[in-house]
Amino acid sequence: ESFVLSDFLAVDEEKFLALADEHVLDLHRSGFLGWIYAHLTSLGNANQLFVHYLAKKAGEETKH
């Protein structure tokens, strides 16, 4: 099953981790670094919610 989220933008964690130290420091000083980590945490939580939803849905379908 797939989900479609229109106009959703996400930080690419691999690219983020590859940033130069100076760029990360600039993000920190400008107040964005905390928001980026909150966003990445949120993405992880969303993935867990989707997995939980699909598992619950599959369990309900086997009961019918």
CHARMM-style PDB file with segment names, atoms N, HN, CA, C and O in Angstrom:
ATOM      1  N   GLU     1       0.853  -1.176   0.000  1.00  0.00      PROA
ATOM      2  CA  GLU     1       0.000   0.000   0.000  1.00  0.00      PROA
ATOM      3  C   GLU     1       0.895   1.234   0.000  1.00  0.00      PROA
ATOM      4  O   GLU     1       1.964   1.235   0.612  1.00  0.00      PROA
ATOM      5  N   SER     2       0.462   2.264  -0.676  1.00  0.00      PROA
ATOM      6  HN  SER     2      -0.405   2.264  -1.173  1.00  0.00      PROA
ATOM      7  CA  SER     2       1.273   3.475  -0.724  1.00  0.00      PROA
ATOM      8  C   SER     2       0.463   4.667  -0.237  1.00  0.00      PROA
ATOM      9  O   SER     2      -0.768   4.663  -0.254  1.00  0.00      PROA
ATOM     10  N   PHE     3       1.182   5.665   0.191  1.00  0.00      PROA
ATOM     11  HN  PHE     3       2.182   5.668   0.205  1.00  0.00      PROA
ATOM     12  CA  PHE     3       0.597   6.912   0.650  1.00  0.00      PROA
ATOM     13  C   PHE     3       1.142   8.031  -0.226  1.00  0.00      PROA
ATOM     14  O   PHE     3       2.315   8.024  -0.598  1.00  0.00      PROA
ATOM     15  N   VAL     4       0.290   8.985  -0.550  1.00  0.00      PROA
ATOM     16  HN  VAL     4      -0.663   8.991  -0.247  1.00  0.00      PROA
ATOM     17  CA  VAL     4       0.721  10.122  -1.359  1.00  0.00      PROA
ATOM     18  C   VAL     4       0.604  11.378  -0.515  1.00  0.00      PROA
ATOM     19  O   VAL     4      -0.469  11.717  -0.016  1.00  0.00      PROA
ATOM     20  N   LEU     5       1.722  12.054  -0.369  1.00  0.00      PROA
ATOM     21  HN  LEU     5       2.594  11.779  -0.774  1.00  0.00      PROA
ATOM     22  CA  LEU     5       1.747  13.330   0.328  1.00  0.00      PROA
ATOM     23  C   LEU     5       2.168  14.385  -0.686  1.00  0.00      PROA
ATOM     24  O   LEU     5       3.312  14.396  -1.141  1.00  0.00      PROA
ATOM     25  N   SER     6       1.260  15.251  -1.030  1.00  0.00      PROA
ATOM     26  HN  SER     6       0.331  15.241  -0.661  1.00  0.00      PROA
ATOM     27  CA  SER     6       1.567  16.281  -2.024  1.00  0.00      PROA
ATOM     28  C   SER     6       2.291  17.457  -1.376  1.00  0.00      PROA
ATOM     29  O   SER     6       2.020  17.823  -0.232  1.00  0.00      PROA
ATOM     30  N   ASP     7       3.205  18.029  -2.126  1.00  0.00      PROA
ATOM     31  HN  ASP     7       3.424  17.731  -3.055  1.00  0.00      PROA
ATOM     32  CA  ASP     7       3.918  19.241  -1.692  1.00  0.00      PROA
ATOM     33  C   ASP     7       4.634  19.064  -0.355  1.00  0.00      PROA
ATOM     34  O   ASP     7       4.744  20.017   0.417  1.00  0.00      PROA
ATOM     35  N   PHE     8       5.113  17.877  -0.078  1.00  0.00      PROA
ATOM     36  HN  PHE     8       5.024  17.103  -0.705  1.00  0.00      PROA
ATOM     37  CA  PHE     8       5.815  17.608   1.174  1.00  0.00      PROA
ATOM     38  C   PHE     8       7.313  17.658   0.907  1.00  0.00      PROA
ATOM     39  O   PHE     8       7.815  16.966   0.022  1.00  0.00      PROA
ATOM     40  N   LEU     9       8.015  18.467   1.665  1.00  0.00      PROA
ATOM     41  HN  LEU     9       7.607  19.029   2.385  1.00  0.00      PROA
ATOM     42  CA  LEU     9       9.466  18.566   1.539  1.00  0.00      PROA
ATOM     43  C   LEU     9      10.109  17.976   2.778  1.00  0.00      PROA
ATOM     44  O   LEU     9       9.595  18.125   3.887  1.00  0.00      PROA
ATOM     45  N   ALA    10      11.235  17.307   2.587  1.00  0.00      PROA
ATOM     46  HN  ALA    10      11.653  17.186   1.687  1.00  0.00      PROA
ATOM     47  CA  ALA    10      11.936  16.695   3.709  1.00  0.00      PROA
ATOM     48  C   ALA    10      13.431  16.903   3.560  1.00  0.00      PROA
ATOM     49  O   ALA    10      13.954  17.010   2.450  1.00  0.00      PROA
ATOM     50  N   VAL    11      14.102  16.958   4.687  1.00  0.00      PROA
ATOM     51  HN  VAL    11      13.677  16.870   5.588  1.00  0.00      PROA
ATOM     52  CA  VAL    11      15.558  17.058   4.713  1.00  0.00      PROA
ATOM     53  C   VAL    11      16.135  15.687   4.388  1.00  0.00      PROA
ATOM     54  O   VAL    11      15.723  14.686   4.975  1.00  0.00      PROA
ATOM     55  N   ASP    12      17.071  15.633   3.470  1.00  0.00      PROA
ATOM     56  HN  ASP    12      17.405  16.446   2.993  1.00  0.00      PROA
ATOM     57  CA  ASP    12      17.784  14.406   3.145  1.00  0.00      PROA
ATOM     58  C   ASP    12      18.872  14.226   4.205  1.00  0.00      PROA
ATOM     59  O   ASP    12      19.855  14.967   4.225  1.00  0.00      PROA
ATOM     60  N   GLU    13      18.693  13.250   5.076  1.00  0.00      PROA
ATOM     61  HN  GLU    13      17.894  12.648   5.060  1.00  0.00      PROA
ATOM     62  CA  GLU    13      19.604  13.081   6.211  1.00  0.00      PROA
ATOM     63  C   GLU    13      21.035  12.804   5.767  1.00  0.00      PROA
ATOM     64  O   GLU    13      21.974  13.311   6.382  1.00  0.00      PROA
ATOM     65  N   GLU    14      21.220  12.026   4.733  1.00  0.00      PROA
ATOM     66  HN  GLU    14      20.458  11.615   4.234  1.00  0.00      PROA
ATOM     67  CA  GLU    14      22.582  11.733   4.257  1.00  0.00      PROA
ATOM     68  C   GLU    14      23.280  13.001   3.778  1.00  0.00      PROA
ATOM     69  O   GLU    14      24.451  13.225   4.085  1.00  0.00      PROA
ATOM     70  N   LYS    15      22.560  13.828   3.026  1.00  0.00      PROA
ATOM     71  HN  LYS    15      21.609  13.646   2.777  1.00  0.00      PROA
ATOM     72  CA  LYS    15      23.145  15.084   2.549  1.00  0.00      PROA
ATOM     73  C   LYS    15      23.391  16.042   3.711  1.00  0.00      PROA
ATOM     74  O   LYS    15      24.396  16.753   3.740  1.00  0.00      PROA
ATOM     75  N   PHE    16      22.473  16.052   4.656  1.00  0.00      PROA
ATOM     76  HN  PHE    16      21.657  15.475   4.633  1.00  0.00      PROA
ATOM     77  CA  PHE    16      22.638  16.898   5.834  1.00  0.00      PROA
ATOM     78  C   PHE    16      23.901  16.512   6.604  1.00  0.00      PROA
ATOM     79  O   PHE    16      24.677  17.376   7.012  1.00  0.00      PROA
ATOM     80  N   LEU    17      24.098  15.205   6.797  1.00  0.00      PROA
ATOM     81  HN  LEU    17      23.468  14.503   6.465  1.00  0.00      PROA
ATOM     82  CA  LEU    17      25.278  14.735   7.534  1.00  0.00      PROA
ATOM     83  C   LEU    17      26.575  15.001   6.779  1.00  0.00      PROA
ATOM     84  O   LEU    17      27.646  15.037   7.385  1.00  0.00      PROA
ATOM     85  N   ALA    18      26.490  15.186   5.466  1.00  0.00      PROA
ATOM     86  HN  ALA    18      25.620  15.157   4.974  1.00  0.00      PROA
ATOM     87  CA  ALA    18      27.681  15.444   4.659  1.00  0.00      PROA
ATOM     88  C   ALA    18      28.045  16.920   4.584  1.00  0.00      PROA
ATOM     89  O   ALA    18      29.056  17.275   3.978  1.00  0.00      PROA
ATOM     90  N   LEU    19      27.237  17.785   5.190  1.00  0.00      PROA
ATOM     91  HN  LEU    19      26.416  17.497   5.682  1.00  0.00      PROA
ATOM     92  CA  LEU    19      27.533  19.222   5.145  1.00  0.00      PROA
ATOM     93  C   LEU    19      28.858  19.532   5.825  1.00  0.00      PROA
ATOM     94  O   LEU    19      29.254  18.860   6.777  1.00  0.00      PROA
ATOM     95  N   ALA    20      29.523  20.537   5.335  1.00  0.00      PROA
ATOM     96  HN  ALA    20      29.201  21.084   4.562  1.00  0.00      PROA
ATOM     97  CA  ALA    20      30.762  21.000   5.954  1.00  0.00      PROA
ATOM     98  C   ALA    20      30.460  21.558   7.342  1.00  0.00      PROA
ATOM     99  O   ALA    20      29.374  22.085   7.585  1.00  0.00      PROA
ATOM    100  N   ASP    21      31.416  21.439   8.236  1.00  0.00      PROA
ATOM    101  HN  ASP    21      32.298  21.010   8.039  1.00  0.00      PROA
ATOM    102  CA  ASP    21      31.235  21.914   9.607  1.00  0.00      PROA
ATOM    103  C   ASP    21      30.825  23.387   9.647  1.00  0.00      PROA
ATOM    104  O   ASP    21      29.998  23.781  10.469  1.00  0.00      PROA
ATOM    105  N   GLU    22      31.393  24.183   8.777  1.00  0.00      PROA
ATOM    106  HN  GLU    22      32.066  23.863   8.109  1.00  0.00      PROA
ATOM    107  CA  GLU    22      31.093  25.616   8.764  1.00  0.00      PROA
ATOM    108  C   GLU    22      29.611  25.864   8.445  1.00  0.00      PROA
ATOM    109  O   GLU    22      28.981  26.751   9.021  1.00  0.00      PROA
ATOM    110  N   HSD    23      29.075  25.071   7.527  1.00  0.00      PROA
ATOM    111  HN  HSD    23      29.587  24.351   7.060  1.00  0.00      PROA
ATOM    112  CA  HSD    23      27.671  25.220   7.149  1.00  0.00      PROA
ATOM    113  C   HSD    23      26.763  24.822   8.314  1.00  0.00      PROA
ATOM    114  O   HSD    23      25.760  25.487   8.574  1.00  0.00      PROA
ATOM    115  N   VAL    24      27.105  23.754   9.007  1.00  0.00      PROA
ATOM    116  HN  VAL    24      27.920  23.214   8.796  1.00  0.00      PROA
ATOM    117  CA  VAL    24      26.321  23.316  10.162  1.00  0.00      PROA
ATOM    118  C   VAL    24      26.373  24.381  11.262  1.00  0.00      PROA
ATOM    119  O   VAL    24      25.364  24.659  11.911  1.00  0.00      PROA
ATOM    120  N   LEU    25      27.544  24.969  11.466  1.00  0.00      PROA
ATOM    121  HN  LEU    25      28.363  24.743  10.940  1.00  0.00      PROA
ATOM    122  CA  LEU    25      27.678  26.035  12.451  1.00  0.00      PROA
ATOM    123  C   LEU    25      26.816  27.236  12.061  1.00  0.00      PROA
ATOM    124  O   LEU    25      26.192  27.854  12.924  1.00  0.00      PROA
ATOM    125  N   ASP    26      26.776  27.566  10.789  1.00  0.00      PROA
ATOM    126  HN  ASP    26      27.282  27.064  10.088  1.00  0.00      PROA
ATOM    127  CA  ASP    26      25.910  28.654  10.316  1.00  0.00      PROA
ATOM    128  C   ASP    26      24.439  28.329  10.588  1.00  0.00      PROA
ATOM    129  O   ASP    26      23.680  29.200  11.010  1.00  0.00      PROA
ATOM    130  N   LEU    27      24.036  27.078  10.347  1.00  0.00      PROA
ATOM    131  HN  LEU    27      24.653  26.370  10.004  1.00  0.00      PROA
ATOM    132  CA  LEU    27      22.661  26.676  10.628  1.00  0.00      PROA
ATOM    133  C   LEU    27      22.350  26.812  12.120  1.00  0.00      PROA
ATOM    134  O   LEU    27      21.268  27.257  12.504  1.00  0.00      PROA
ATOM    135  N   HSD    28      23.312  26.425  12.945  1.00  0.00      PROA
ATOM    136  HN  HSD    28      24.191  26.064  12.633  1.00  0.00      PROA
ATOM    137  CA  HSD    28      23.137  26.543  14.397  1.00  0.00      PROA
ATOM    138  C   HSD    28      22.990  28.004  14.805  1.00  0.00      PROA
ATOM    139  O   HSD    28      22.071  28.358  15.544  1.00  0.00      PROA
ATOM    140  N   ARG    29      23.880  28.832  14.332  1.00  0.00      PROA
ATOM    141  HN  ARG    29      24.626  28.544  13.732  1.00  0.00      PROA
ATOM    142  CA  ARG    29      23.861  30.257  14.706  1.00  0.00      PROA
ATOM    143  C   ARG    29      22.614  30.977  14.202  1.00  0.00      PROA
ATOM    144  O   ARG    29      22.173  31.951  14.812  1.00  0.00      PROA
ATOM    145  N   SER    30      22.051  30.513  13.109  1.00  0.00      PROA
ATOM    146  HN  SER    30      22.410  29.721  12.613  1.00  0.00      PROA
ATOM    147  CA  SER    30      20.854  31.154  12.567  1.00  0.00      PROA
ATOM    148  C   SER    30      19.563  30.572  13.162  1.00  0.00      PROA
ATOM    149  O   SER    30      18.466  31.027  12.835  1.00  0.00      PROA
ATOM    150  N   GLY    31      19.700  29.560  14.042  1.00  0.00      PROA
ATOM    151  HN  GLY    31      20.591  29.190  14.308  1.00  0.00      PROA
ATOM    152  CA  GLY    31      18.542  29.006  14.725  1.00  0.00      PROA
ATOM    153  C   GLY    31      17.837  27.877  13.991  1.00  0.00      PROA
ATOM    154  O   GLY    31      16.761  27.450  14.410  1.00  0.00      PROA
ATOM    155  N   PHE    32      18.418  27.387  12.908  1.00  0.00      PROA
ATOM    156  HN  PHE    32      19.292  27.734  12.567  1.00  0.00      PROA
ATOM    157  CA  PHE    32      17.756  26.343  12.124  1.00  0.00      PROA
ATOM    158  C   PHE    32      18.145  24.925  12.525  1.00  0.00      PROA
ATOM    159  O   PHE    32      17.408  23.985  12.224  1.00  0.00      PROA
ATOM    160  N   LEU    33      19.256  24.748  13.180  1.00  0.00      PROA
ATOM    161  HN  LEU    33      19.854  25.512  13.424  1.00  0.00      PROA
ATOM    162  CA  LEU    33      19.745  23.399  13.463  1.00  0.00      PROA
ATOM    163  C   LEU    33      18.762  22.602  14.325  1.00  0.00      PROA
ATOM    164  O   LEU    33      18.501  21.434  14.037  1.00  0.00      PROA
ATOM    165  N   GLY    34      18.227  23.204  15.355  1.00  0.00      PROA
ATOM    166  HN  GLY    34      18.440  24.153  15.589  1.00  0.00      PROA
ATOM    167  CA  GLY    34      17.245  22.523  16.196  1.00  0.00      PROA
ATOM    168  C   GLY    34      16.004  22.129  15.419  1.00  0.00      PROA
ATOM    169  O   GLY    34      15.453  21.047  15.623  1.00  0.00      PROA
ATOM    170  N   TRP    35      15.559  23.016  14.518  1.00  0.00      PROA
ATOM    171  HN  TRP    35      16.007  23.894  14.352  1.00  0.00      PROA
ATOM    172  CA  TRP    35      14.381  22.715  13.698  1.00  0.00      PROA
ATOM    173  C   TRP    35      14.648  21.544  12.762  1.00  0.00      PROA
ATOM    174  O   TRP    35      13.765  20.722  12.515  1.00  0.00      PROA
ATOM    175  N   ILE    36      15.860  21.474  12.249  1.00  0.00      PROA
ATOM    176  HN  ILE    36      16.577  22.142  12.449  1.00  0.00      PROA
ATOM    177  CA  ILE    36      16.209  20.367  11.349  1.00  0.00      PROA
ATOM    178  C   ILE    36      16.172  19.041  12.105  1.00  0.00      PROA
ATOM    179  O   ILE    36      15.621  18.059  11.607  1.00  0.00      PROA
ATOM    180  N   TYR    37      16.752  19.006  13.295  1.00  0.00      PROA
ATOM    181  HN  TYR    37      17.200  19.804  13.700  1.00  0.00      PROA
ATOM    182  CA  TYR    37      16.735  17.764  14.070  1.00  0.00      PROA
ATOM    183  C   TYR    37      15.317  17.390  14.499  1.00  0.00      PROA
ATOM    184  O   TYR    37      14.972  16.209  14.519  1.00  0.00      PROA
ATOM    185  N   ALA    38      14.492  18.381  14.844  1.00  0.00      PROA
ATOM    186  HN  ALA    38      14.772  19.341  14.828  1.00  0.00      PROA
ATOM    187  CA  ALA    38      13.094  18.096  15.183  1.00  0.00      PROA
ATOM    188  C   ALA    38      12.374  17.506  13.973  1.00  0.00      PROA
ATOM    189  O   ALA    38      11.583  16.573  14.108  1.00  0.00      PROA
ATOM    190  N   HSD    39      12.647  18.049  12.804  1.00  0.00      PROA
ATOM    191  HN  HSD    39      13.290  18.807  12.693  1.00  0.00      PROA
ATOM    192  CA  HSD    39      12.047  17.557  11.556  1.00  0.00      PROA
ATOM    193  C   HSD    39      12.459  16.106  11.297  1.00  0.00      PROA
ATOM    194  O   HSD    39      11.618  15.268  10.971  1.00  0.00      PROA
ATOM    195  N   LEU    40      13.748  15.812  11.440  1.00  0.00      PROA
ATOM    196  HN  LEU    40      14.432  16.492  11.705  1.00  0.00      PROA
ATOM    197  CA  LEU    40      14.231  14.448  11.202  1.00  0.00      PROA
ATOM    198  C   LEU    40      13.616  13.470  12.195  1.00  0.00      PROA
ATOM    199  O   LEU    40      13.270  12.348  11.828  1.00  0.00      PROA
ATOM    200  N   THR    41      13.478  13.888  13.451  1.00  0.00      PROA
ATOM    201  HN  THR    41      13.759  14.800  13.750  1.00  0.00      PROA
ATOM    202  CA  THR    41      12.833  13.041  14.461  1.00  0.00      PROA
ATOM    203  C   THR    41      11.384  12.795  14.083  1.00  0.00      PROA
ATOM    204  O   THR    41      10.883  11.676  14.190  1.00  0.00      PROA
ATOM    205  N   SER    42      10.721  13.846  13.641  1.00  0.00      PROA
ATOM    206  HN  SER    42      11.129  14.755  13.554  1.00  0.00      PROA
ATOM    207  CA  SER    42       9.324  13.728  13.226  1.00  0.00      PROA
ATOM    208  C   SER    42       9.164  12.752  12.062  1.00  0.00      PROA
ATOM    209  O   SER    42       8.212  11.972  12.031  1.00  0.00      PROA
ATOM    210  N   LEU    43      10.090  12.794  11.111  1.00  0.00      PROA
ATOM    211  HN  LEU    43      10.863  13.427  11.136  1.00  0.00      PROA
ATOM    212  CA  LEU    43      10.032  11.859   9.983  1.00  0.00      PROA
ATOM    213  C   LEU    43      10.134  10.419  10.464  1.00  0.00      PROA
ATOM    214  O   LEU    43       9.425   9.540   9.973  1.00  0.00      PROA
ATOM    215  N   GLY    44      11.013  10.184  11.422  1.00  0.00      PROA
ATOM    216  HN  GLY    44      11.588  10.898  11.821  1.00  0.00      PROA
ATOM    217  CA  GLY    44      11.152   8.837  11.986  1.00  0.00      PROA
ATOM    218  C   GLY    44       9.876   8.392  12.667  1.00  0.00      PROA
ATOM    219  O   GLY    44       9.469   7.237  12.537  1.00  0.00      PROA
ATOM    220  N   ASN    45       9.239   9.301  13.394  1.00  0.00      PROA
ATOM    221  HN  ASN    45       9.570  10.238  13.500  1.00  0.00      PROA
ATOM    222  CA  ASN    45       7.976   8.973  14.058  1.00  0.00      PROA
ATOM    223  C   ASN    45       6.882   8.698  13.039  1.00  0.00      PROA
ATOM    224  O   ASN    45       6.076   7.788  13.231  1.00  0.00      PROA
ATOM    225  N   ALA    46       6.843   9.467  11.961  1.00  0.00      PROA
ATOM    226  HN  ALA    46       7.498  10.206  11.805  1.00  0.00      PROA
ATOM    227  CA  ALA    46       5.830   9.256  10.923  1.00  0.00      PROA
ATOM    228  C   ALA    46       5.996   7.872  10.305  1.00  0.00      PROA
ATOM    229  O   ALA    46       5.007   7.181  10.059  1.00  0.00      PROA
ATOM    230  N   ASN    47       7.223   7.467  10.055  1.00  0.00      PROA
ATOM    231  HN  ASN    47       8.026   8.028  10.255  1.00  0.00      PROA
ATOM    232  CA  ASN    47       7.471   6.134   9.494  1.00  0.00      PROA
ATOM    233  C   ASN    47       6.951   5.046  10.442  1.00  0.00      PROA
ATOM    234  O   ASN    47       6.350   4.069   9.995  1.00  0.00      PROA
ATOM    235  N   GLN    48       7.178   5.213  11.730  1.00  0.00      PROA
ATOM    236  HN  GLN    48       7.667   6.006  12.093  1.00  0.00      PROA
ATOM    237  CA  GLN    48       6.677   4.237  12.701  1.00  0.00      PROA
ATOM    238  C   GLN    48       5.150   4.209  12.714  1.00  0.00      PROA
ATOM    239  O   GLN    48       4.549   3.141  12.832  1.00  0.00      PROA
ATOM    240  N   LEU    49       4.523   5.374  12.594  1.00  0.00      PROA
ATOM    241  HN  LEU    49       5.011   6.242  12.498  1.00  0.00      PROA
ATOM    242  CA  LEU    49       3.065   5.426  12.545  1.00  0.00      PROA
ATOM    243  C   LEU    49       2.524   4.695  11.322  1.00  0.00      PROA
ATOM    244  O   LEU    49       1.533   3.972  11.418  1.00  0.00      PROA
ATOM    245  N   PHE    50       3.174   4.881  10.166  1.00  0.00      PROA
ATOM    246  HN  PHE    50       3.979   5.469  10.087  1.00  0.00      PROA
ATOM    247  CA  PHE    50       2.740   4.202   8.948  1.00  0.00      PROA
ATOM    248  C   PHE    50       2.870   2.690   9.090  1.00  0.00      PROA
ATOM    249  O   PHE    50       1.972   1.945   8.698  1.00  0.00      PROA
ATOM    250  N   VAL    51       3.988   2.241   9.649  1.00  0.00      PROA
ATOM    251  HN  VAL    51       4.718   2.847   9.968  1.00  0.00      PROA
ATOM    252  CA  VAL    51       4.204   0.807   9.847  1.00  0.00      PROA
ATOM    253  C   VAL    51       3.135   0.249  10.786  1.00  0.00      PROA
ATOM    254  O   VAL    51       2.563  -0.808  10.522  1.00  0.00      PROA
ATOM    255  N   HSD    52       2.870   0.955  11.873  1.00  0.00      PROA
ATOM    256  HN  HSD    52       3.335   1.814  12.088  1.00  0.00      PROA
ATOM    257  CA  HSD    52       1.850   0.523  12.832  1.00  0.00      PROA
ATOM    258  C   HSD    52       0.474   0.473  12.162  1.00  0.00      PROA
ATOM    259  O   HSD    52      -0.275  -0.486  12.350  1.00  0.00      PROA
ATOM    260  N   TYR    53       0.148   1.493  11.392  1.00  0.00      PROA
ATOM    261  HN  TYR    53       0.757   2.272  11.240  1.00  0.00      PROA
ATOM    262  CA  TYR    53      -1.139   1.542  10.689  1.00  0.00      PROA
ATOM    263  C   TYR    53      -1.289   0.353   9.742  1.00  0.00      PROA
ATOM    264  O   TYR    53      -2.324  -0.313   9.727  1.00  0.00      PROA
ATOM    265  N   LEU    54      -0.242   0.093   8.950  1.00  0.00      PROA
ATOM    266  HN  LEU    54       0.599   0.634   8.962  1.00  0.00      PROA
ATOM    267  CA  LEU    54      -0.321  -1.006   7.990  1.00  0.00      PROA
ATOM    268  C   LEU    54      -0.427  -2.356   8.688  1.00  0.00      PROA
ATOM    269  O   LEU    54      -1.158  -3.233   8.227  1.00  0.00      PROA
ATOM    270  N   ALA    55       0.292  -2.534   9.792  1.00  0.00      PROA
ATOM    271  HN  ALA    55       0.885  -1.821  10.167  1.00  0.00      PROA
ATOM    272  CA  ALA    55       0.219  -3.790  10.539  1.00  0.00      PROA
ATOM    273  C   ALA    55      -1.171  -3.993  11.122  1.00  0.00      PROA
ATOM    274  O   ALA    55      -1.712  -5.098  11.076  1.00  0.00      PROA
ATOM    275  N   LYS    56      -1.754  -2.923  11.673  1.00  0.00      PROA
ATOM    276  HN  LYS    56      -1.315  -2.026  11.710  1.00  0.00      PROA
ATOM    277  CA  LYS    56      -3.095  -3.011  12.238  1.00  0.00      PROA
ATOM    278  C   LYS    56      -4.119  -3.298  11.145  1.00  0.00      PROA
ATOM    279  O   LYS    56      -5.022  -4.114  11.330  1.00  0.00      PROA
ATOM    280  N   LYS    57      -3.976  -2.633  10.021  1.00  0.00      PROA
ATOM    281  HN  LYS    57      -3.242  -1.970   9.871  1.00  0.00      PROA
ATOM    282  CA  LYS    57      -4.896  -2.839   8.913  1.00  0.00      PROA
ATOM    283  C   LYS    57      -4.801  -4.283   8.400  1.00  0.00      PROA
ATOM    284  O   LYS    57      -5.822  -4.906   8.107  1.00  0.00      PROA
ATOM    285  N   ALA    58      -3.581  -4.811   8.293  1.00  0.00      PROA
ATOM    286  HN  ALA    58      -2.752  -4.305   8.531  1.00  0.00      PROA
ATOM    287  CA  ALA    58      -3.398  -6.191   7.828  1.00  0.00      PROA
ATOM    288  C   ALA    58      -4.038  -7.159   8.822  1.00  0.00      PROA
ATOM    289  O   ALA    58      -4.633  -8.152   8.404  1.00  0.00      PROA
ATOM    290  N   GLY    59      -3.932  -6.899  10.115  1.00  0.00      PROA
ATOM    291  HN  GLY    59      -3.448  -6.093  10.454  1.00  0.00      PROA
ATOM    292  CA  GLY    59      -4.543  -7.757  11.124  1.00  0.00      PROA
ATOM    293  C   GLY    59      -6.051  -7.729  11.057  1.00  0.00      PROA
ATOM    294  O   GLY    59      -6.695  -8.758  11.259  1.00  0.00      PROA
ATOM    295  N   GLU    60      -6.628  -6.578  10.780  1.00  0.00      PROA
ATOM    296  HN  GLU    60      -6.105  -5.742  10.616  1.00  0.00      PROA
ATOM    297  CA  GLU    60      -8.081  -6.463  10.657  1.00  0.00      PROA
ATOM    298  C   GLU    60      -8.583  -7.178   9.404  1.00  0.00      PROA
ATOM    299  O   GLU    60      -9.666  -7.763   9.420  1.00  0.00      PROA
ATOM    300  N   GLU    61      -7.819  -7.138   8.333  1.00  0.00      PROA
ATOM    301  HN  GLU    61      -6.940  -6.663   8.320  1.00  0.00      PROA
ATOM    302  CA  GLU    61      -8.228  -7.778   7.084  1.00  0.00      PROA
ATOM    303  C   GLU    61      -8.215  -9.305   7.197  1.00  0.00      PROA
ATOM    304  O   GLU    61      -9.018  -9.982   6.555  1.00  0.00      PROA
ATOM    305  N   THR    62      -7.309  -9.843   8.009  1.00  0.00      PROA
ATOM    306  HN  THR    62      -6.656  -9.292   8.530  1.00  0.00      PROA
ATOM    307  CA  THR    62      -7.246 -11.297   8.169  1.00  0.00      PROA
ATOM    308  C   THR    62      -8.393 -11.805   9.028  1.00  0.00      PROA
ATOM    309  O   THR    62      -8.717 -12.991   8.969  1.00  0.00      PROA
ATOM    310  N   LYS    63      -9.020 -10.940   9.828  1.00  0.00      PROA
ATOM    311  HN  LYS    63      -8.757  -9.977   9.876  1.00  0.00      PROA
ATOM    312  CA  LYS    63     -10.142 -11.343  10.681  1.00  0.00      PROA
ATOM    313  C   LYS    63     -11.435 -11.447   9.886  1.00  0.00      PROA
ATOM    314  O   LYS    63     -12.373 -12.115  10.321  1.00  0.00      PROA
ATOM    315  N   HSD    64     -11.501 -10.798   8.728  1.00  0.00      PROA
ATOM    316  HN  HSD    64     -10.739 -10.256   8.375  1.00  0.00      PROA
ATOM    317  CA  HSD    64     -12.754 -10.761   7.958  1.00  0.00      PROA
ATOM    318  C   HSD    64     -12.861 -11.905   7.005  1.00  0.00      PROA
ATOM    319  OT1 HSD    64     -13.853 -12.019   6.285  1.00  0.00      PROA
TER     320      HSD     64
END
